[in-house]
């Protein structure tokens, strides 16, 4: 999933942001081999690496996090998993050490005794890893009973992309391409979006069935407001029933300022489904504003989307939009990390949007 770079502009709405910038930070996601990168609208970047799929390692991940701005340190966390259906034996979890290129860098400290085992690399361990950022490296956690190996495939490309995003390439603080420059021109940290939530109705006030007189005109209006389908796939063409697309009912929710939210089921898969969501006048005429086709929960001024990356639920994408009285503001765009069997629900919060929602 998410094998290509995705760049989008995070919009700051009116006076709702703590600081208003002429050019908001464009969030980014990037993946190469067994590493992935997520950088948010605040400038914070998180790079995660995982085991290869050759079956030689138990599920494992390292997360490197760095905020924007000068003199910002890299923080390093780890997660150690177990095989499908297996339980790590407590008696065999003692004395796990961290190794770089077979060099023992000492014991790690873990929280709890259930997989995934979570912890933080100490300064010596973290620095030893970062010193190998631009070359091949063997990264292992192990003791006499268990072994976890993080693949280095993709690490250099991802950390270089992090440096580039934060404008550190050529500076003394770069992770990959260091240079003599200071950090006076690196990306400055920006404030999280702040949104004041306006509560709205939780229940549908009107359902328009496909055989209703006004259905076709409204459905066409909603479809016309959607983004252009670049891959030619039409997610809202109708749910297939016996080989043919079947139109779905349109539900209407009351918002504020004489606006309504229109929703309809757009697609359904083996373990996910998504609803389309649009804002328009209560008269159902005039301008239509598209929100998403990924919604899973709707009501009370909030649209939430939660989708599994695969059936066992070890990876999820999450999105949230909050009604501020005029617009649905995108306040969460999050991924829990690659589908690598580390844990049900995933292990990380890799954000492209960071926001504060105030009731």
C-alpha positions, 0 to 999 in steps of 0.5 A: 500500500501507499507505494508512491509519494503523496503530496497535498496542501493542508489548508488553514481555515480562516482564523482557526489556526494558531499561526497563519502562514502564506505557504502552509507546509505540504504534508508528504508520504513516501515508501521505498522497499521496507521503509516508509516516511510520513511528514505532517503539516507541522513539519514533523517527520516519522520514518519507520523500517520493518523486517523483510518478507523472507521469513528470517525475522520475527515482526519488528519495526524501528521508528525515527521521529524528528521535528522541524526546526534547528537543533532538533534531535532524532528520537528512536523507538522500536516494536518487537512482535511475535509470529502469527498466533504465537506468544512470546515466552516471558522467561525467554525475554530477558537480556535482549541486546541491540546490534549494529553490524554485529556490534553489541550496543547493549541491552534494551529496555522494554515496556511489559512482556506482551508482544509487541514489546515497545521501547526506546533506543538509548543515545548510544544505540540511536547514534550507532544506527544513524551513523549508518544512514547512508550505507548498508547496515545489519540491524538486529535485536536478539538474545539466545532465544529470539531474533528480530532483524530490521531490513536496511532496504529503503532506509537511506532513500527514506532518510534522505527524503526526510532531510530534503523535506526538512531542508537539512540536505547539505547541513551539519545536521543532515542524516544522509547528505551532510555538508558545511551549512548551518541550520539557519534555513531549515524548515521551521516548525508550524503550529497544529491546525486548531478547529472549534467543533460545531455539533450537528444532528446525529440522525438522518432527517431524510433518506432519498431512495433511488426511485424517488423523483428528486434522486437522479438530479441530486445524485448527478449533482453529487457525482459531478462534484467529485474529484476527477478519477485519475485511474478511471475507477469510479468508486461511486458507480453503485454497489454491485448486485448480481453483476450489475451496479445498484444505486444506493439511497442518499441520506441527509443530515442537518448541519448549521448555517442552512447547510446539509450533509449528503451521504451515500454508500460508494463502495464495499470490499471484503472487510471495508466499505466507504461512504461518500460525503458532500455539503450543500444548501438545505434546498439541495440546490447551488454549490456542492462541496465534496468531502470524501468517499472513505467515510465509515462513521458520520454524525454530530459534526464529525466524519470519520473514516477507518479502513483496514489495510488487510483482513487481520487488521495489523495496519489501518488508515484513519481520517477525520473531518470536523464541522466548524460551522462553514466547512468540514476541516480535515483534522486527521490523516493517519497510517499505523504502519506497513502491514507487517503482522506486528500487532492488531491495530498497528503500532505507530501513529504516522500522521500527515495532518496534526490538529487540535479539536476544541468542543 
